[in-house]
Amino acid sequence: MLKDAKVPASFGQIRVYEYEMPQDQQPYQISDETVERKFNNLYEQDKCNSLEDGHFMIVASSDSLHLNPQLELQDMPVCEDERIVLFVCGGGFTTSDLPMSKWYYLRMSEELGQRLFVPRYNVAPKHVFPRAVHDVYTACTHLMAQGFKPGNITLCGNSAGGSITVATLLLLNGCKRPMISRCILIAPLLDLTMLQDSWDRNEDNCVLSHIPLSNPKCLSRVYYGPTDDTRLKTLYETFRHPLLSPLFSSELSCLPPLQIQVGEDDTLLDDSRQFAQKINQIHGCVSDCCCCQEHAELITYPGRNHFSILRGKSQLDKVYGSMRRFIQ
């Protein structure tokens, strides 16, 4: 049974370490040849140790876990069946480690009763797609190679990190790697075409403003990097790729059980609603059926937007409480 944390403040230890791509990691297998080539260019550079900027990981361990101090900051299990959370931080694809991170990571470790591993993935505009996905996928395979069992790993991502998280799961499936046990998404960005109705419907209630795909400053285009063909029709086709916009994937049946949390005033609300609905339909779960356990649990918070979903002690208690229940 996971610890039911009651203390609002967290204390513990944090370590940042560098690691290499696991030797058993194989070339990518992606149906789209152009995208596969992008990924495997990074793979070859990584394999030859010529990849610009390395792989870094943060490990956070709350003191409440009472772990062996000689092991708690190592990237290997402290016991045979240790369960951990691999957390993919958001930041609009332009940052992967927020200023509040130390408190945030330690509290999450305490609330969930598990160590937290956070890949500090490389970000745009210096490192464009698919570098962030490659980094997180490599972080996942690294932890498996270090002895963590896939069934003991929960992959969690928020905001832009949610897109990277689901892309990582799709890659694990496509590359015939073992699937992890569970996935948690918090206010995820799952449609980089930016066409969901909630962008306009919630614009006045959410500080995450809508910059359409036609604008070069749109975060989707910053993440993807320069492209020769900027015609809007071509851009929409490009950003419907499942590793960019997981909402449009035809392989969602491979995903593990998910929990999705989002504010009802979030401009990304419809991303979560449609994603959960699509997954539950694939698994034969319908919203009005009380006897069917949904494969994708959707939790919405009235009056909360993209940022206030993680603001305030009472709200965080709700978010962490739902996460804790889900991973038990």
C-alpha positions as CSV (number, residue, x, y, z in Angstrom):
1,M,0.0,0.0,0.0
2,L,1.4,3.4,-0.9
3,K,1.8,6.0,1.8
4,D,-1.1,8.4,2.2
5,A,0.9,11.6,2.7
6,K,-0.7,14.4,4.8
7,V,2.3,16.8,5.2
8,P,2.0,19.7,2.7
9,A,5.7,20.5,2.6
10,S,8.3,18.0,1.3
11,F,11.9,17.6,2.2
12,G,14.4,15.2,0.8
13,Q,17.3,14.8,-1.6
14,I,17.7,15.7,-5.3
15,R,20.5,14.6,-7.7
16,V,21.1,15.5,-11.3
17,Y,23.1,13.0,-13.2
18,E,24.2,12.3,-16.8
19,Y,23.6,8.9,-18.5
20,E,24.2,7.3,-21.8
21,M,21.8,5.7,-24.2
22,P,21.5,2.0,-23.3
23,Q,23.5,-0.5,-25.4
24,D,20.4,-2.6,-26.0
25,Q,18.4,0.3,-27.5
26,Q,17.7,-0.5,-31.1
27,P,17.0,1.7,-34.1
28,Y,13.5,3.2,-34.3
29,Q,10.7,1.5,-36.2
30,I,8.3,4.1,-37.5
31,S,5.9,3.7,-40.4
32,D,6.6,7.2,-41.7
33,E,10.0,7.1,-43.4
34,T,10.7,10.8,-43.1
35,V,10.0,10.8,-39.3
36,E,11.9,7.5,-38.9
37,R,14.9,9.1,-40.6
38,K,14.8,12.0,-38.1
39,F,14.7,9.7,-35.1
40,N,17.4,7.4,-36.4
41,N,19.7,10.3,-37.2
42,L,19.6,11.1,-33.5
43,Y,20.0,7.4,-32.6
44,E,23.2,7.1,-34.8
45,Q,24.6,10.3,-33.3
46,D,23.8,9.0,-29.8
47,K,25.3,5.6,-30.6
48,C,28.6,7.2,-31.7
49,N,28.6,9.6,-28.7
50,S,28.4,12.6,-31.1
51,L,25.0,13.8,-30.1
52,E,25.1,17.5,-29.2
53,D,24.3,18.0,-25.5
54,G,23.9,14.8,-23.4
55,H,21.2,13.0,-21.5
56,F,20.5,14.3,-18.0
57,M,18.1,13.0,-15.4
58,I,16.9,14.3,-12.0
59,V,16.1,11.9,-9.2
60,A,14.0,13.2,-6.3
61,S,13.5,11.2,-3.1
62,S,11.4,12.4,-0.2
63,D,12.7,11.9,3.3
64,S,9.4,10.3,4.1
65,L,10.3,7.2,2.0
66,H,13.0,6.3,4.6
67,L,15.3,4.8,1.9
68,N,18.9,3.8,2.3
69,P,20.8,7.1,1.9
70,Q,23.5,5.3,-0.1
71,L,20.9,4.1,-2.7
72,E,18.1,6.7,-2.7
73,L,19.8,8.9,-5.3
74,Q,21.1,6.1,-7.6
75,D,19.5,5.2,-10.9
76,M,18.8,1.6,-9.9
77,P,16.1,-0.1,-7.8
78,V,16.6,0.2,-4.0
79,C,14.7,-3.1,-3.9
80,E,13.7,-5.8,-6.4
81,D,10.2,-4.5,-6.9
82,E,10.6,-0.8,-6.4
83,R,7.9,1.3,-8.1
84,I,8.8,4.7,-9.5
85,V,7.4,7.6,-11.4
86,L,9.0,8.9,-14.6
87,F,7.8,12.5,-14.8
88,V,8.0,14.5,-18.0
89,C,7.8,18.2,-17.1
90,G,5.9,20.7,-19.3
91,G,7.1,24.0,-20.5
92,G,5.8,24.7,-24.0
93,F,8.6,22.5,-25.5
94,T,11.1,25.3,-24.6
95,T,12.0,24.3,-21.0
96,S,12.1,20.9,-19.3
97,D,12.9,22.0,-15.7
98,L,10.8,24.7,-14.1
99,P,12.2,27.1,-11.4
100,M,9.8,25.6,-8.8
101,S,11.0,22.1,-9.6
102,K,12.8,21.1,-6.5
103,W,9.8,21.7,-4.2
104,Y,7.4,20.3,-6.8
105,Y,9.4,17.1,-7.4
106,L,10.0,16.4,-3.7
107,R,6.4,16.9,-2.8
108,M,5.2,14.6,-5.6
109,S,7.7,12.0,-4.4
110,E,6.2,12.3,-0.9
111,E,2.6,12.3,-2.0
112,L,2.9,9.3,-4.2
113,G,5.3,7.4,-1.9
114,Q,7.7,6.7,-4.7
115,R,11.0,8.1,-6.1
116,L,10.6,10.5,-9.0
117,F,12.8,10.4,-12.0
118,V,12.6,13.5,-14.3
119,P,14.4,13.5,-17.7
120,R,15.8,16.9,-18.4
121,Y,15.1,16.6,-22.1
122,N,16.6,19.0,-24.6
123,V,14.3,21.7,-25.8
124,A,13.4,24.0,-28.8
125,P,14.4,26.1,-30.5
126,K,17.9,24.7,-30.3
127,H,16.8,21.1,-30.3
128,V,13.6,20.6,-32.4
129,F,11.4,17.5,-32.9
130,P,12.1,14.7,-32.4
131,R,14.9,15.4,-29.9
132,A,12.7,15.7,-26.8
133,V,10.9,12.5,-27.6
134,H,14.2,10.7,-28.3
135,D,15.5,11.9,-24.9
136,V,12.4,10.7,-22.9
137,Y,12.3,7.4,-24.8
138,T,16.0,6.9,-24.0
139,A,15.4,7.8,-20.3
140,C,12.6,5.2,-20.2
141,T,14.8,2.5,-21.7
142,H,17.7,3.5,-19.5
143,L,15.7,2.9,-16.4
144,M,14.6,-0.5,-17.7
145,A,18.2,-1.3,-18.4
146,Q,19.1,-0.4,-14.9
147,G,16.7,-3.0,-13.5
148,F,13.4,-1.2,-13.1
149,K,10.6,-3.5,-14.3
150,P,8.2,-1.9,-16.9
151,G,5.3,-3.0,-14.7
152,N,6.7,-0.9,-11.9
153,I,7.0,2.3,-13.8
154,T,4.3,5.0,-14.1
155,L,4.9,7.5,-16.8
156,C,3.5,10.9,-16.1
157,G,3.5,14.1,-18.1
158,N,1.9,17.6,-17.9
159,S,1.1,20.1,-20.6
160,A,3.6,19.8,-23.5
161,G,5.2,17.0,-21.5
162,G,1.9,15.1,-22.0
163,S,2.5,15.1,-25.8
164,I,6.0,13.8,-25.3
165,T,4.8,11.2,-22.8
166,V,2.2,9.6,-25.1
167,A,4.7,9.8,-28.0
168,T,7.1,7.8,-25.9
169,L,4.5,5.1,-25.2
170,L,3.7,4.8,-28.9
171,L,7.4,4.4,-29.6
172,L,7.7,1.7,-27.0
173,N,5.0,-0.2,-28.7
174,G,6.3,0.4,-32.2
175,C,9.8,-0.6,-31.3
176,K,8.5,-3.8,-29.6
177,R,9.7,-2.7,-26.1
178,P,7.8,-3.8,-23.0
179,M,5.0,-1.4,-22.1
180,I,5.0,0.4,-18.8
181,S,2.2,-0.2,-16.3
182,R,0.3,3.1,-16.1
183,C,0.2,6.7,-17.5
184,I,-0.9,9.9,-15.9
185,L,-1.5,13.1,-17.9
186,I,-2.1,16.5,-16.4
187,A,-3.5,19.2,-18.7
188,P,-1.9,17.5,-21.7
189,L,-1.4,19.1,-25.1
190,L,-2.4,16.2,-27.5
191,D,-3.3,18.1,-30.7
192,L,-0.6,20.3,-32.1
193,T,-2.9,21.5,-35.0
194,M,-4.5,23.8,-32.3
195,L,-7.9,23.2,-33.8
196,Q,-9.9,22.1,-30.8
197,D,-12.9,24.3,-29.9
198,S,-11.8,24.9,-26.3
199,W,-8.9,27.1,-27.6
200,D,-11.6,29.7,-28.5
201,R,-14.2,28.7,-25.9
202,N,-11.9,29.1,-22.9
203,E,-9.6,31.8,-24.2
204,D,-11.0,34.4,-21.8
205,N,-10.6,32.1,-18.8
206,C,-7.1,30.7,-19.5
207,V,-3.7,32.4,-19.6
208,L,-2.6,29.9,-22.2
209,S,-3.4,32.0,-25.3
210,H,-4.2,30.6,-28.7
211,I,-1.5,31.3,-31.3
212,P,-2.7,29.5,-34.5
213,L,-0.6,27.3,-36.7
214,S,-0.5,30.0,-39.4
215,N,1.7,32.1,-37.0
216,P,5.5,31.1,-37.1
217,K,5.6,31.8,-33.3
218,C,3.0,29.1,-32.6
219,L,4.6,26.7,-30.1
220,S,3.9,23.7,-32.4
221,R,6.0,25.3,-35.1
222,V,8.7,26.3,-32.6
223,Y,8.8,22.7,-31.4
224,Y,8.9,21.2,-34.9
225,G,11.5,23.6,-36.3
226,P,11.9,25.2,-39.8
227,T,10.0,23.7,-42.7
228,D,10.2,24.4,-46.4
229,D,6.5,24.1,-47.0
230,T,4.6,26.6,-44.9
231,R,1.3,26.3,-46.7
232,L,-1.4,25.9,-44.0
233,K,-2.8,22.7,-45.5
234,T,0.6,21.1,-45.4
235,L,1.2,22.3,-41.9
236,Y,-2.0,20.7,-40.7
237,E,-1.1,17.4,-42.4
238,T,2.4,17.5,-40.8
239,F,1.1,18.2,-37.3
240,R,-1.4,15.4,-37.4
241,H,1.4,12.9,-37.2
242,P,0.7,10.7,-34.1
243,L,4.2,11.4,-32.5
244,L,3.3,15.1,-32.7
245,S,-0.4,14.9,-32.1
246,P,-1.2,11.6,-30.3
247,L,-4.9,12.4,-30.5
248,F,-4.8,11.3,-34.1
249,S,-2.9,8.0,-33.6
250,S,-4.5,4.8,-34.9
251,E,-2.5,2.8,-32.3
252,L,-4.1,4.0,-29.1
253,S,-5.2,0.4,-28.2
254,C,-1.6,-0.3,-27.1
255,L,-1.6,2.3,-24.3
256,P,-1.7,1.2,-20.7
257,P,-4.5,2.4,-18.4
258,L,-4.5,6.2,-18.2
259,Q,-5.6,8.9,-15.8
260,I,-6.1,12.4,-17.3
261,Q,-6.7,15.5,-15.2
262,V,-7.6,18.8,-16.6
263,G,-9.3,22.1,-15.7
264,E,-12.7,22.9,-17.2
265,D,-11.4,26.4,-18.1
266,D,-8.3,25.1,-19.8
267,T,-7.9,25.9,-23.4
268,L,-6.6,22.3,-23.8
269,L,-9.8,20.8,-22.3
270,D,-11.0,19.3,-25.5
271,D,-7.7,17.6,-26.2
272,S,-8.2,15.6,-23.0
273,R,-11.9,14.9,-23.5
274,Q,-11.5,13.7,-27.1
275,F,-8.5,11.6,-26.2
276,A,-10.2,9.9,-23.3
277,Q,-13.3,9.3,-25.3
278,K,-11.4,7.8,-28.2
279,I,-9.4,5.4,-26.0
280,N,-12.5,4.3,-24.1
281,Q,-14.4,3.6,-27.3
282,I,-11.5,1.5,-28.5
283,H,-11.7,-0.6,-25.3
284,G,-15.5,-0.8,-25.4
285,C,-16.1,1.5,-22.5
286,V,-18.9,4.0,-22.8
287,S,-19.6,6.9,-20.4
288,D,-23.1,5.9,-19.4
289,C,-22.1,2.3,-18.6
290,C,-21.7,2.0,-14.8
291,C,-20.4,-1.6,-15.0
292,C,-17.4,-0.9,-17.2
293,Q,-14.2,0.4,-15.8
294,E,-12.8,3.1,-18.2
295,H,-9.4,2.5,-19.7
296,A,-8.8,6.3,-19.6
297,E,-10.1,8.0,-16.5
298,L,-10.9,11.6,-17.1
299,I,-11.0,14.0,-14.1
300,T,-12.1,17.6,-14.7
301,Y,-11.9,20.5,-12.3
302,P,-14.5,23.3,-12.5
303,G,-13.1,26.8,-12.5
304,R,-9.5,25.6,-13.0
305,N,-7.4,26.6,-16.1
306,H,-4.1,25.4,-17.5
307,F,-2.0,26.9,-14.6
308,S,-4.5,27.0,-11.7
309,I,-4.9,23.2,-11.8
310,L,-1.6,23.0,-9.9
311,R,-2.1,26.0,-7.7
312,G,-3.2,26.0,-4.1
313,K,-2.9,23.4,-1.3
314,S,-6.5,22.1,-1.5
315,Q,-6.2,21.8,-5.3
316,L,-2.9,20.0,-5.1
317,D,-4.3,17.6,-2.5
318,K,-7.1,16.7,-5.0
319,V,-4.6,16.2,-7.9
320,Y,-2.1,14.2,-5.9
321,G,-4.9,12.2,-4.1
322,S,-6.3,11.1,-7.5
323,M,-2.8,10.2,-8.7
324,R,-2.1,8.2,-5.6
325,R,-5.4,6.3,-5.9
326,F,-4.7,5.5,-9.6
327,I,-1.2,4.1,-9.2
328,Q,-2.2,1.9,-6.2
